[in-house]
Amino acid sequence: MSFIFKFLATFVRKMLELLQFGGKTLTHTLSIYVKTNTGRTLAVNLEPQWDIKNVKELVAPQLGLQPDEVKIIFAGKELSDATTIQQCDLGQQSILHAIRLRPSSQKPKPVPSSVTLEEEESPTSEEPSKPLNETLLDLQLESDERLNITDEERVRAKAHFFVHCGQCNKLSNGKLRVRCSLCKGGAFTVHRDPECWDDVLKPRRIRGHCESLEIACVDNAAGDPPFAEFFFKCAEHVSGGEKDFAVPLNLIKNNIKDVPCLACTDISETVLVFPCASQHVTCIDCFRHYCRSRLSERQFMPHPDFGYTLPCPAGCEHSFIEEIHHFKLLTRDEYERYQRFATEEYVLQAGGVLCPQPGCGMGLLVEPDCRKVTCQNGCGYVFCRNCRQGYHIGECLPEGEQNSNQNSCEYTVDPNRAAEARWDEATNVTIKVSTKPCPKCRTPTERDGGCMHMVCTRSGCGFEWCWVCQTEWTRDCMGAHWFG
């Protein structure tokens, strides 16, 4: 009983000291969940100025333990007693893990950050430390830059992450989190900090020790420790628990090297670094303009591994953007247009066709030798796969002859309805003069001025043709009717 009274007296004294910080009552209380490996979850309120020792004193009695029998794990690190709550960059409803200390002989030991993956198999010692957000340097720094960085530069070089948050629906600041790749539990301590984006984005790069369950996870029959699984959360809304995650935009970085934008030459705080050998830099506004212009010209490229994407605007090789969520920096309407173009391109690349009926455009995957195509999107239009006109028997005719042939077919028309359904003649003329299909891919093309030399803007086509002849562009076309 004497211990309980002594603990309560100490706890009340510390509470009074902390609540009267600078003569004012603190109001920035964080509602935090504390999980244990026995299945219990505690809801506690913490003040930013508290340290981990205070947290242990608050949590341990509820677990039937002494404060020195508990360790606190957060984001891949066992936190030292001197670490404060505000250093951990916690948000409302974040999760800490309280684990009962095991005998020192069972305590796993990490390896230095300079060892290789093979040398990481036998950990050596583990000590409480600062949280990952305090120790992790920017992942764009090279190995020699990490070794030679000064204390002043270290503050600026701390890792900052950006994500696309589905809940906020925008570019947001992100937080890096860690869990066990086997049980997905968050009571996991890494053997070393990640040093590059591959460490974070690719699996089985960094091992660690999992205490999410009463029996520690092992990777194989030999008892090797499991690998870490890194994921991201949005820092700009209340945490949704351990299943709350956001998509990392790994090409967007803090401009710690003050590199100017390749387009506007301004130095921006936040930039996008293309994955080319030269690592060309563009500001976010210029990146949006680049995407917008390529989208309007339908110049995105279909890539077999990355999907519908763009390369570095400087024309660098091997510079395609792998994570297409970067294109969500566009407006909602622009991104929907991007998705529609990507779907259409996929259908065309797969040998399919697009329904030519105005207002439809449904992508249809059909057999290569199937000439008669019926749209299954509800419009039911039946058309010829070769000429994209209404289905017909026999060879495809030139557009003018086909139209006249269609007009000669028997078709009963109510004269009264015909009078109401008459389309303005000027509209018919405009459509006929300004719109023609590309002779190669049949993509509808509008000419709004300039010469008769047309270049199909559909990515992967690029066919050069004559607007007058509707055939491949030749020297004869150039000499006879380049300008009409």
Phi, psi and omega in degrees: 000323181299324179296319181297314179297320179296317179296316180298320179296316178296318182295316180296319179299315180295323178298316180295320179296317184286323182286340177255048182287113180068024178081003181235149177284130181286142184235001185263050181292137177255129174272113188238146173258135177246118182256147176243167179275010175257003178098355180276146175229125181253139174258121182228157175250126184238148175262144182304330183279350179293153174253174184296332176298319176298320180297317178298319180294331178279322188272320188306314180300328180288342178259001182072030183234166171275151179306324181280002176262003185241141169237147183251127180245135178210128175051047173085007181226142166278123188274139178285158181299330184278349180291131180269161180298319182292336175289338183278351180058044179282151173244176177300136178066023172290169185239127169254156179242123178255119185237137176289132180297138175263166176306145185301333181292339181263358186285126181290155183234125181281168179253160176300154184291349184271354184282163178275172181299322181293325181284350184277358187296329184242093180296156187244315181200150181226130179233147176303149184212186175285160179293162184301323181292343178270330186261338187280127177268161182306132186286354177273353179285138176281169184301316181292329178292326178293323183286327187262008184287141179272167180298323179293320179288332182299324180299315180285332185272005176300144185295131172238139183237149178233142183225162166258117183265123178292329180286315178279338181056049179196173172290124184228160170290142183241161176239135179272131179232162185227143173213168178287134181289345181267302184262353180066016179280151184270352177279073189223131178244130182278152178280339175202159177286148173295145183242354179205170182294330178298324178299328184270318188272335183258145183283162172056050179250322185230127178273167177197191182240126182256129175233026181291334178243165181297328174256122185297143178288146173230152187278332184205181182295338179283352178086016178294144181294155183285169177268154177280148173239116182267145175210172187235151174234156174282135181269002189249010171216165182299137183299139177261019180095192185288345179265002178276121180213161180227161183277123179287134174258086191288345179276347179268127187221161168288134184277069184289346180257004178053049179274133180285154177293138182290345181261302185263350179067006175285154175260112182254155181290322180242130185223167171249129181252116182290148183278044177258170182299327181277349182050057178297143186246138173224147176287165185295320180296317180290328176295318177299317180296320178298313179296318183296317181292320179291327179291318181294332179265002181054049184253011170296152186249134174281121180249136184298334182256325189256348182090208184278107192214183181230149173266181174300135181295345178279359177082020182289148176285154176051048185234020182290143177285121184277318182269105187287353175295346174299333181282355174285359171290345174287171177291166180301315180296319180293321180291324176296323177295318176302315180296322180294316178297320180296319179294315179298319180295322178298316180298314181294319179295331181275005179088011180273186180224162176252135179299125183278358182295127179306134180084359180251273179074018181300136175279130184233123175266115184232164179295144183303326183265009180272114182267326179272118185240132176246124180291131182260012186269009181106337180281333174068014183294133178252121186220166179276129181297328186283314186252356179063018175260175177306145186300141182215161175264139180096185182292152177291140180256156172306155189304316182295315180294324182293320179297317180293326178294320179295324181292335183276351181289152178292131181202117183275128183233134174285119183303322181294318179290328179297324180294327181276337186261016183285124178274142181302132184299325180298325178294317177300318180295317181299314180297318183292323184280320191264351185231126176215152179277147173300129182300338183267307186252354177067018175292126179302133186231133178249133177254120183244032178130176178087197185277180182271000180277109183256143174234119182297129184270357179291129182302131180093350180257282177066021183294132178263123185217167183262129181296326182282309184280335186057040175226179180300140182294130181229174175297326177300317178297319181299319183279328187272316186210048177301316181250027174116000000 
